[in-house]
Amino acid sequence: MSRDATLNGPGSLPHAIVLAGGSGERLRPVTERWLGEHRPKQYCTFVGTRSMLQHTLDRVKTVVPHGNILTVVAEEHERFLPAALPEPVPGALVRQPLNRGTAAGVFLPLAYVLAKDPQATVMIFPCDHFIYPEGRFLQYVVSTYRLCRSFEDSLLLLGVPATSPETDYGWIEPAPSSRVGGSERPLRRVARFVEKPSREEAERLLRRGGLWNTMVVGARAATLWALGRRFLPEMIGAFDTLRDVVRATQTGRADPEREAAVLRSVYQRLRPADFSADFLRPAAGSTLVFPLDDLLWSDWGRPKRVMSSLHELGLQAAPRLASAL
């Protein structure tokens, strides 16, 4: 799929944020048995020769200019990058000095996107999910970038039609009779988000046509920032300061040491916040969900889901992994 053939035309070139800052605690017992140390799953190669981070970057590089990709990592995990990637990270590597929750993991790199291109359209990609087939997923990604130009004041969230009453996933409940017309794909308005429901609630959501939340989000960067200011004003206020310093660094009015000092100072004061619970949930009224049909998606946060995906596709787990699982 050619980036130039699919995303040319008016508007800013697309940007991407790749989220690689998670600690992978739920798979810690597996990675410790398998690798002899704990390694967050995004840096692991479960099957074949590519880590989950490499899979994600390879998908993103297909549709986004390399210089517009930002990968956010935890400082303490940077040591895993050489083994996880055969070449340097494309674009920019954004290091989080401290763990301040998943909302900071999104809005920190977004500050860098806005400093570079205030008109940017951006998509957010977790890198610890299994997706197959990749080509079909990329068609949805291209459509999402395009739709962000038509729905400038909305978040576009990719959701997978649920097939079982999964209690460990985040769920999206579409609003009744809420299909949005005039788009190249069927979008639905969001009624509410439900995080890790009870079994009874999950069964109810399944009957109502609920979708699993992939956490893949597209929006105008300015829209995402404005909604962040509404629901996380303290965090966005702190990142406003950082964005100004980043812009000054990019234009030669400040040096990188100043930027690094401000970043560390911001994180020392920042209160943790969860992107799903503290941002997406209150922003449901500004969110449209884009259902992903005919593809396999799984959050590989649990050993049973890793094995289930591999079994469904007839894939062989990496050496020693099967016994660890």
N, C-alpha and C positions, 0 to 999 in steps of 0.2 A: 504494500500500500504506500503510495507516494504522498508525502506530506504536502508537496507543492500542488498536487492534483486535487487534494481533498479539502485543504483549508486556505486556499488563496482567496483573493477578493478583499473587500473593504474591511477595515477593523485591524486592531493590533494582532500581531502574531501570538499564537497560544503560548502560555507558560504552564509549567507543571511543578507541583510540590510532591516529592516522594518521601513518605513518612517511614523512617527507619530507626526511630528512637526508642522503640519499645524494649522492655526488659525480658519478655518471654517467660515470665515466672511459671505459667501453667505447664509449660513443657520442660521445666528445669530437671525433674527426675529423669526424663528421657535423654536429654542432651548430656547430662552428666554420666549416665550409663554408657551412652553411645560414643561420646567424644572424650570422656575423661575429665571434662570441665563443663561448666555451664556456658552456653553460647546462645544468645537470642536467636529465635528461629529464622529471622530474616537473613542471617549470615550462614545458615545451614543449607547443605545440598542434600535434599531428601531423596531425590531420584535424578538420574542422568548426571550431567556435569555442571549444571548451573545452580547457584544459590537462589533463594527466593528473591533477594535483592537484585541479582543479575536478571532474573526473569522479568521483574517489574521494570527495571531500567531499559531492557531491550524492547519491551512493549512501548514504553513512553517515547523512546528515541525514534520510533517509527513515525510518530505524528507531531512531535514537538521539536523545534530547533534545539540542538544540544546546548547552546548557550542560554536557553530559557528554562533549563531544568535545575531545580534546587533540591538537593537531598539533605534532609535533616537527620542528624545522628546525635547520640549522647557522647560526650567527650570520652567517657570511660570505655565506650565500645569501638572507638576508632581503630583500635589495634586489630579488630577482626576483619577490617576492610581488605587487606592484601590477599587473604585466603578466599574471601567471598567474591572478589572481582578480578578478572584477568587484566584489567587496565584501569587507569584512574577514573574516578567518578566524573561523568560528563557534567558540564556546567559548573555550578557552585556547590560546595559542601558547607552546610551550615551546622555548626556545633552547638549543642545545648550544654552549658556548663553545669546545670543542675536539673533534676527531674521536677518539673512543676506541672505535670499533668498533660493530657493530650491536647487541651485547648492551646496551651503555650506552644506545643509542637507544631500547630498549624499557623498561629498568628506570628510567630517569630519569622519563619521564612516568608510569610506574606508581607511583612515589613520590608524585606529585601526586594520582593517583586514590585511593590508600589514605589519604592525609591528609584527603581530602574525604569518602570513603565506605569505611570498612573492610570493608563487606559487599558491595562492588561486584562485579558480573560485567562482564568486559571482553573486548573483541575487538581484535585488532591487525590493521591494514590497511596493507600496503605500497601506495604510490600510484604505482608505476611499472609496473603490470601492465595489460594489455588484457583486458577481460572483456566477453563478449557471449553472450546477452542479459542486460542488467542486472537485469531483473525476476526472472528465474529465479535469478540469483545472490543476490538479496535474500531470496528464499524460503529459501535455504540459510542465510543469515545469521540470519534470525529463528529457524529451527530450532536453530541452534547456540546462540544465547542461551538458548533453552529447555532444551536438553540439558545445558548447563553447570550448571543447577540440579539435575539428576538425577545427574550424574557430578561431584560436587563436588571430588573429589580427583584429577581427571584434567585434562590438557590436551586440547582438541579441535582437531585440525589439519585444515584443508580440503585435500584432495588431488585432483588431476585424473588420471583413468585415462590412462596414457601411450599414445600412438599411434605413437611412433617411438623409436629408441634415441638419444635426445638426450643428449649428453655435457656440455652446458653448464648443465644443471639440477641441482637437488637432487632426489633420489629418496626415496620411502618404500616400504619393503618390508613389506607386512602380514604378520602372523604367520599360519601355516597354520591353517585351521579356527578362526578367531578372531572370528567375528562376535559382536557383543554384542547380546543379546536385550533385549526390553522397551523399546526406544526407538522414537521416531517415524520414524527414519531408520536405515539400516544402517550401523553403526559397526564398525570393525575395530581390533583391537589392533595395535600397531606392533612389528615384529621389529627393524628397524634403519633408520637413515638412511644414505644414500650420497650424498656431495657430489661432483658433477662426475666421474662414473665414466668408466673407459675405454670404448671402443666395445664391446669384448667383454663387459664387465660390464653396460653399458647394455642390450645385446641379451639378456643373461641375465635382467635385471630385467624387461624387457618381456615375456619368455616367462612369467615367474612372476606376472604381473599387477601389476607395480609401478605406483606413482602418482607424478606430478610434485608436488613440494612447492610450494604457493602461498605459504607463510609467513603465511597468514591463520590466526590462532590465537585460540581462545576459552577462557576459564577464569574461575573465581573469582579475583579479584585476589590474595586471600590465598594461594591455592594456587600461583599463579605466583610469588609472592614467596617462599614457603617452598621451592619447588624451586630458585629462584635462590640462596637461602641455602645450599642443599645443594651445588650445583655451582659457584657463583661466590661463595663466602663473603666474599672481600675486597671485591668490588664491592657486594654487598648491605649489608655493614657500613658502607661509605661512604655509600650512599644511605639507610640508616637515619637517619644524622645529618641528612641533608638533609630527609627526610620529617618529622622532629620540628620542624625550623625552619619548614618550609612550614605545618605544622599550627599552629604558634605565630603565624605571619603571618596565617593565615586567621581566627584567633580574637582578633587584635589584641594579642597578647603579644610580637610582634616586628615590626620594620618591613621593608619590601621590600628596603631596602639591605642589611640583614643577610642576608636570604635570598640575594640576588645574590652577596654575598661568599662565603658558604658554598658555593654552587654552583660558583663559579670555583675555590675551594680544592679541592673534591672532584675536579674534573676535572683539575686539575694533578697530583694524586697517583694518579689512576686508571690502572690498566694496561689496555690494549685487550683486548677479548674479542669473539669472534664468536658471535652468537646461535644460529646453526645448529650450528657445530662444537663450541662450548664449552658450550652449554646444551641444545639440542634433542637432540643425539646422545646424551649421557649420560642424558637424561630420557625415552628411548624407552619404557622400561617403564611410565611414567606417562602415556603418550600414546595417544589413540584417534584414528584417522583417519576422516574423513567424506568419502566419495567424491562428487565433483561430476559428475553425468552431464548430458549434453545441453547443454553450453555450451562456448564457445570461450574458452580462457585462454592467454595468452602473456606471458612476461617479455620486455619490449621492450628488453632490454639489448644486442641485436645488430641491426645494420641489416637483415639478411636476414629476421629475425622480424617487424620492423615492416612490411616490404613484403609478406611472406607473409600477415599478418593482413588488411591492407588489400585485397590481391588477392582473398582468400577471400570477403570481404564486398562486393566491388565498390565500395570506397570510394576517393575521390580524395584523394591526399596534399595537404598544405598547399602553397601556392605556394613554389617553389624547393626544397622538401624532396626531391622525387623525384630531381632532379639531384644533390643532395648525397648521397643514398643510393646 
